[in-house]
Amino acid sequence: MLPPKLVRRLALAPLVVVIAACLVVLTPGVALLSAASGLVRRLTGRGHRSRPLRVVLLALTWSIGETAALTVLLGLWIVSGFGGRLNTEPYRTRHYAVMEWFLNLIYRQAVRVCGLRVEVAAPPDEPLAEDGPLIVLSRHAGPGDSLLLVHHLLTVCQRRPRVVMKATLQLDPSLDIVANRVPNAFLHRRSDGPRLGDRQQAEQIRRLAAGLGNRDALLLFPEGGNWTPMRWRRGIDRLRRRGHADLAKRAAAMPNLLPPRTGGAFAAIGACPAADVIFVAHTGLDKLVSVRDVWQSLLNDLTVHARWWRVPAADVPRGADHETQTAWLYDWWERLDAWITEESKGAPVIEEAPAGAPAGERSAELFGLDGH
């Protein structure tokens, strides 16, 4: 259960400022230690970059950027008549501008500090910036993949993203404020049981998709969370328990992806008949399952490869029965899995931690939006 909105705003927003101030004080010391450590590594022939310095610089950029964003958001609330005009189009545009500025800041720092490189492939005859609503169905694996997707939609595709994400992400102060001022869906844990909870979540997604405009894009993660081996096995077992042996067999043949949850995807597709559907696969972040994996990955630069497929609205089986729609979604999921397998061949292996180090099954969602 999340704290009330007022408590979140009054308690967590000042905490961001305190963290930023602490990091400003801490960074020079970490930089000096990293410089000394770097000299030792060069003398011993171990030329890895400083992981602590990378983490501190990213955290510093994030916290300072978040502090600046919170200040701007407070100013927008005041000049809008203390929130009276926040739902109007001019103020929505300004809030999307704040999102774009913040994500650009984090992206540029990740490029400089972590050597991040993102390569997105899409058919040249299918520009994603042309008019018409979009429903984006993406795999969800690795820290920050959703941030990279939202950044790409905002900056390259020039779209206004609507994101389906977990309600717990509202514990991040700036995301809590800006994402509640523009159309998004926060899904709560299904406390009323799986069936009723699924229907409530599907209705949230349906309402969000029904209002898509020509420059909007709904971003949805049908897997329901970041890929981990345990979640993959649980997803297959869940299909078997529900009597879907055929789907369980197909899911077991897709080792790179969790079985897609069809309810949210079909709710979005059915609510916006004019929307084209985009499928997104990516590699480069998917091996970062645990906190240890993320820590080890900071030794080297990071390259993310992504592939976008566009299905015109007329080719989406909206009028088909549920079985046909499910088969269509699984067909696409198999295509994404095959592409990931092919792209992963020859990918560099993350350096292993010393034997006995705790692995941790928990997904490393350090900087990402963990969507449903």
C-alpha positions as CSV (number, residue, x, y, z in Angstrom):
1,M,0.0,0.0,0.0
2,L,1.4,3.4,-1.1
3,P,1.5,6.3,1.3
4,P,-1.1,9.0,0.5
5,K,-0.1,11.5,-2.2
6,L,0.4,14.4,0.2
7,V,2.7,12.3,2.4
8,R,4.7,11.2,-0.7
9,R,5.1,14.8,-1.9
10,L,6.0,16.3,1.5
11,A,8.4,13.5,2.7
12,L,10.1,12.2,-0.5
13,A,10.6,15.4,-2.5
14,P,12.8,17.0,0.2
15,L,14.7,13.7,0.5
16,V,15.8,14.1,-3.1
17,V,17.4,17.5,-2.3
18,V,19.2,16.0,0.7
19,I,20.6,13.1,-1.4
20,A,21.7,15.5,-4.1
21,A,23.6,17.6,-1.5
22,C,25.3,14.6,0.0
23,L,26.4,13.4,-3.5
24,V,27.8,16.8,-4.3
25,V,30.0,16.5,-1.1
26,L,30.9,12.9,-1.8
27,T,31.8,13.1,-5.5
28,P,35.2,14.8,-5.2
29,G,36.5,12.2,-2.8
30,V,35.3,9.3,-4.9
31,A,36.9,10.9,-8.0
32,L,40.3,11.2,-6.2
33,L,40.1,7.6,-5.0
34,S,39.1,6.5,-8.5
35,A,42.0,8.4,-10.0
36,A,44.4,6.7,-7.6
37,S,42.9,3.3,-8.3
38,G,43.0,4.0,-12.1
39,L,46.7,4.7,-11.8
40,V,47.3,1.4,-10.0
41,R,45.2,-0.5,-12.7
42,R,47.2,1.0,-15.5
43,L,50.5,0.1,-13.8
44,T,49.3,-3.5,-13.3
45,G,47.8,-3.8,-16.8
46,R,44.2,-3.9,-15.6
47,G,42.5,-1.1,-17.6
48,H,39.0,-1.3,-16.3
49,R,37.1,1.9,-15.6
50,S,36.1,2.9,-12.1
51,R,32.8,1.4,-11.2
52,P,32.2,3.5,-8.0
53,L,32.9,6.7,-9.9
54,R,30.4,5.7,-12.6
55,V,27.7,5.0,-10.1
56,V,28.3,8.2,-8.1
57,L,28.3,10.4,-11.3
58,L,25.1,8.8,-12.6
59,A,23.4,9.1,-9.1
60,L,24.6,12.7,-8.9
61,T,23.2,13.6,-12.3
62,W,20.0,11.8,-11.5
63,S,19.5,13.6,-8.2
64,I,20.4,17.0,-9.4
65,G,18.3,16.6,-12.5
66,E,15.4,15.4,-10.3
67,T,15.8,18.4,-8.0
68,A,15.7,20.8,-11.0
69,A,12.7,19.0,-12.4
70,L,10.8,19.2,-9.1
71,T,11.5,22.9,-8.9
72,V,10.1,23.4,-12.4
73,L,7.1,21.2,-11.7
74,L,6.4,23.3,-8.6
75,G,6.6,26.4,-10.7
76,L,4.1,25.0,-13.2
77,W,1.7,24.1,-10.5
78,I,1.8,27.7,-9.2
79,V,1.5,29.5,-12.5
80,S,-1.3,27.2,-13.5
81,G,-3.5,28.7,-10.8
82,F,-2.3,26.2,-8.1
83,G,-3.1,23.3,-10.3
84,G,-6.3,24.7,-11.8
85,R,-5.2,24.5,-15.4
86,L,-2.8,21.5,-15.3
87,N,-5.2,19.4,-17.4
88,T,-5.1,21.8,-20.3
89,E,-3.1,21.2,-23.5
90,P,-0.5,23.9,-23.0
91,Y,0.4,22.5,-19.6
92,R,0.5,19.0,-20.8
93,T,3.0,20.1,-23.5
94,R,5.2,21.7,-20.8
95,H,5.2,18.6,-18.7
96,Y,6.3,16.5,-21.7
97,A,9.0,19.0,-22.2
98,V,10.2,18.5,-18.6
99,M,10.2,14.7,-19.2
100,E,12.2,15.1,-22.4
101,W,14.8,17.4,-20.7
102,F,15.3,15.0,-17.8
103,L,15.6,11.9,-20.0
104,N,18.0,13.7,-22.3
105,L,20.1,14.7,-19.3
106,I,20.3,11.1,-18.0
107,Y,20.9,9.7,-21.5
108,R,23.8,12.0,-22.3
109,Q,25.4,11.3,-18.9
110,A,25.1,7.6,-19.5
111,V,26.8,8.0,-22.9
112,R,29.7,9.9,-21.4
113,V,30.1,8.0,-18.1
114,C,29.1,4.4,-19.1
115,G,29.9,4.5,-22.8
116,L,26.3,3.7,-23.6
117,R,25.5,3.3,-27.3
118,V,22.0,2.6,-28.5
119,E,21.4,1.2,-32.0
120,V,17.8,1.0,-33.1
121,A,16.9,-0.8,-36.4
122,A,13.5,-0.2,-38.1
123,P,12.4,-0.7,-41.7
124,P,13.3,2.5,-43.7
125,D,9.9,2.6,-45.3
126,E,8.1,2.6,-42.0
127,P,9.0,5.9,-40.3
128,L,7.8,5.9,-36.7
129,A,7.5,9.7,-36.6
130,E,4.5,9.8,-39.0
131,D,1.0,10.7,-37.8
132,G,-1.3,8.1,-36.3
133,P,-1.7,6.6,-32.8
134,L,0.7,3.8,-31.8
135,I,0.6,0.9,-29.4
136,V,4.1,-0.2,-28.5
137,L,4.5,-3.7,-27.1
138,S,8.0,-4.3,-25.9
139,R,10.0,-6.9,-24.1
140,H,11.1,-6.0,-20.6
141,A,14.6,-7.0,-19.6
142,G,17.4,-5.2,-17.8
143,P,17.7,-2.0,-15.9
144,G,16.6,1.2,-17.7
145,D,15.1,-0.4,-20.9
146,S,11.8,1.5,-20.4
147,L,13.6,4.8,-19.9
148,L,15.4,4.2,-23.2
149,L,12.1,3.4,-24.9
150,V,10.4,6.5,-23.5
151,H,13.4,8.6,-24.5
152,H,13.3,7.3,-28.1
153,L,9.6,7.9,-28.4
154,L,9.9,11.5,-27.2
155,T,13.1,12.5,-29.0
156,V,13.3,10.4,-32.2
157,C,9.7,9.5,-32.9
158,Q,8.4,12.9,-31.5
159,R,5.6,11.1,-29.7
160,R,3.9,11.7,-26.4
161,P,4.2,8.4,-24.5
162,R,1.6,7.0,-22.3
163,V,3.2,4.3,-20.1
164,V,1.6,1.4,-18.2
165,M,3.7,0.9,-15.1
166,K,3.6,-0.4,-11.5
167,A,2.0,1.9,-8.9
168,T,5.1,1.6,-6.6
169,L,7.1,3.7,-9.0
170,Q,5.2,6.7,-7.6
171,L,7.6,6.5,-4.7
172,D,10.0,8.4,-7.1
173,P,9.0,12.0,-6.4
174,S,9.5,13.6,-9.9
175,L,8.0,10.6,-11.7
176,D,5.1,10.6,-9.2
177,I,4.3,14.3,-10.0
178,V,4.9,14.4,-13.8
179,A,3.4,11.0,-14.6
180,N,0.2,11.9,-12.7
181,R,-0.2,15.1,-14.6
182,V,-0.1,13.5,-18.1
183,P,-2.0,10.4,-19.2
184,N,-0.4,7.2,-17.8
185,A,-1.7,4.1,-16.0
186,F,-0.4,3.0,-12.6
187,L,-1.3,-0.6,-11.9
188,H,-1.7,-1.8,-8.3
189,R,-1.0,-5.2,-6.9
190,R,-4.0,-7.5,-7.5
191,S,-5.3,-7.7,-4.0
192,D,-8.8,-8.6,-5.0
193,G,-7.8,-11.9,-6.6
194,P,-6.3,-12.6,-10.1
195,R,-9.5,-12.5,-12.1
196,L,-11.0,-9.3,-10.6
197,G,-7.5,-7.7,-10.5
198,D,-6.9,-8.5,-14.2
199,R,-10.2,-7.0,-15.2
200,Q,-9.5,-3.8,-13.3
201,Q,-6.0,-3.5,-14.8
202,A,-7.4,-4.2,-18.3
203,E,-10.0,-1.4,-17.8
204,Q,-7.3,1.1,-16.8
205,I,-5.4,0.2,-20.0
206,R,-8.5,0.4,-22.1
207,R,-9.3,3.9,-20.9
208,L,-5.7,5.0,-21.5
209,A,-5.7,3.6,-25.1
210,A,-9.1,5.0,-26.0
211,G,-7.8,8.6,-25.7
212,L,-4.8,8.1,-28.0
213,G,-4.3,11.0,-30.4
214,N,-2.3,11.1,-33.7
215,R,1.0,12.0,-31.9
216,D,0.5,9.7,-28.9
217,A,2.1,6.3,-28.2
218,L,0.9,3.8,-25.6
219,L,3.9,1.8,-24.1
220,L,3.0,-1.5,-22.6
221,F,5.1,-4.5,-21.5
222,P,3.1,-7.7,-22.0
223,E,5.5,-9.7,-19.9
224,G,4.4,-7.9,-16.8
225,G,8.0,-7.3,-15.4
226,N,11.7,-7.7,-16.1
227,W,12.8,-11.1,-17.3
228,T,14.5,-13.4,-14.8
229,P,14.9,-17.2,-14.9
230,M,12.5,-17.7,-12.0
231,R,9.8,-15.5,-13.6
232,W,10.3,-17.4,-16.9
233,R,9.7,-20.7,-15.2
234,R,6.8,-19.4,-13.1
235,G,5.1,-18.0,-16.3
236,I,5.3,-21.4,-18.0
237,D,4.0,-23.2,-14.9
238,R,1.1,-20.7,-14.7
239,L,0.0,-21.5,-18.2
240,R,0.1,-25.2,-17.5
241,R,-2.0,-24.8,-14.3
242,R,-4.6,-22.9,-16.3
243,G,-4.9,-25.6,-18.9
244,H,-3.0,-23.9,-21.7
245,A,-0.5,-26.7,-22.4
246,D,-0.1,-25.6,-26.0
247,L,0.9,-22.1,-25.0
248,A,3.2,-23.4,-22.2
249,K,5.0,-25.4,-24.8
250,R,5.4,-22.4,-27.0
251,A,6.6,-20.3,-24.1
252,A,9.1,-22.9,-23.1
253,A,10.6,-22.7,-26.6
254,M,11.2,-18.9,-26.1
255,P,14.0,-18.7,-23.5
256,N,14.6,-15.0,-23.9
257,L,11.1,-13.8,-23.1
258,L,8.4,-14.3,-20.5
259,P,5.0,-15.5,-21.7
260,P,3.0,-12.5,-22.7
261,R,0.0,-11.6,-20.6
262,T,-2.7,-11.1,-23.2
263,G,-5.3,-9.1,-21.2
264,G,-3.6,-5.7,-21.2
265,A,-2.3,-6.0,-24.8
266,F,-5.7,-6.9,-26.2
267,A,-7.5,-4.3,-24.1
268,A,-5.3,-1.6,-25.6
269,I,-5.5,-2.9,-29.1
270,G,-9.3,-3.2,-29.0
271,A,-9.8,0.3,-27.5
272,C,-8.0,2.1,-30.3
273,P,-8.9,0.6,-33.7
274,A,-6.9,3.3,-35.6
275,A,-3.6,2.4,-33.8
276,D,-0.7,0.6,-35.5
277,V,1.1,-1.9,-33.3
278,I,4.8,-1.7,-32.7
279,F,6.8,-4.7,-31.4
280,V,10.2,-4.0,-29.8
281,A,13.0,-6.4,-29.0
282,H,16.4,-5.4,-27.6
283,T,19.6,-6.9,-26.4
284,G,22.4,-5.6,-24.2
285,L,20.5,-5.2,-21.0
286,D,18.9,-8.6,-20.8
287,K,21.8,-10.3,-19.1
288,L,21.8,-7.8,-16.2
289,V,19.4,-9.8,-14.0
290,S,20.9,-9.3,-10.5
291,V,22.6,-6.4,-8.8
292,R,25.9,-8.3,-9.1
293,D,25.4,-8.4,-12.9
294,V,24.8,-4.7,-13.1
295,W,27.9,-4.0,-11.0
296,Q,30.1,-6.3,-13.2
297,S,28.7,-4.6,-16.3
298,L,30.1,-1.3,-15.2
299,L,33.6,-2.5,-16.0
300,N,33.0,-2.0,-19.7
301,D,31.1,0.1,-22.1
302,L,27.5,-0.8,-22.9
303,T,25.8,-1.3,-26.3
304,V,22.1,-1.8,-26.7
305,H,20.7,-3.1,-29.9
306,A,17.0,-2.8,-30.6
307,R,14.6,-3.8,-33.4
308,W,11.2,-2.2,-34.1
309,W,8.5,-3.9,-36.2
310,R,5.4,-2.0,-37.3
311,V,2.1,-3.7,-37.9
312,P,-0.5,-1.5,-39.7
313,A,-3.8,-1.2,-38.0
314,A,-5.6,-3.0,-40.8
315,D,-3.4,-6.1,-40.3
316,V,-4.0,-6.4,-36.5
317,P,-6.7,-9.1,-35.9
318,R,-8.9,-6.9,-33.7
319,G,-12.2,-8.6,-34.8
320,A,-10.9,-12.2,-34.3
321,D,-11.7,-14.5,-31.4
322,H,-9.5,-14.6,-28.4
323,E,-7.7,-17.8,-29.5
324,T,-6.8,-16.3,-32.8
325,Q,-5.6,-13.1,-31.2
326,T,-3.5,-15.1,-28.7
327,A,-1.9,-17.1,-31.5
328,W,-1.1,-13.9,-33.3
329,L,0.6,-12.4,-30.3
330,Y,2.6,-15.6,-29.6
331,D,3.7,-15.6,-33.3
332,W,5.1,-12.2,-32.9
333,W,6.7,-13.1,-29.5
334,E,8.4,-16.0,-31.2
335,R,9.7,-13.6,-33.9
336,L,11.1,-11.4,-31.2
337,D,12.7,-14.3,-29.4
338,A,14.4,-15.5,-32.6
339,W,15.8,-12.1,-33.3
340,I,17.2,-11.8,-29.7
341,T,18.8,-15.3,-30.0
342,E,20.5,-14.3,-33.3
343,E,21.6,-10.9,-31.9
344,S,23.0,-12.5,-28.8
345,K,25.4,-14.7,-30.7
346,G,28.9,-13.6,-30.0
347,A,27.8,-11.0,-27.4
348,P,30.5,-10.3,-24.7
349,V,30.1,-12.3,-21.5
350,I,29.9,-10.2,-18.3
351,E,32.9,-10.8,-16.1
352,E,32.0,-13.1,-13.3
353,A,32.2,-12.1,-9.7
354,P,34.4,-14.1,-7.3
355,A,33.1,-17.5,-6.3
356,G,30.7,-17.3,-3.4
357,A,29.4,-13.8,-4.1
358,P,25.7,-13.5,-3.6
359,A,23.9,-13.8,-6.9
360,G,20.4,-12.5,-6.0
361,E,17.4,-13.6,-8.1
362,R,15.7,-10.1,-7.7
363,S,15.5,-8.3,-11.0
364,A,17.9,-5.3,-11.2
365,E,15.4,-2.5,-11.8
366,L,17.8,0.2,-10.6
367,F,17.0,2.9,-13.0
368,G,14.0,1.5,-14.9
369,L,10.2,1.8,-15.1
370,D,9.0,-1.7,-14.4
371,G,5.8,-1.8,-16.5
372,H,3.0,-4.4,-16.7
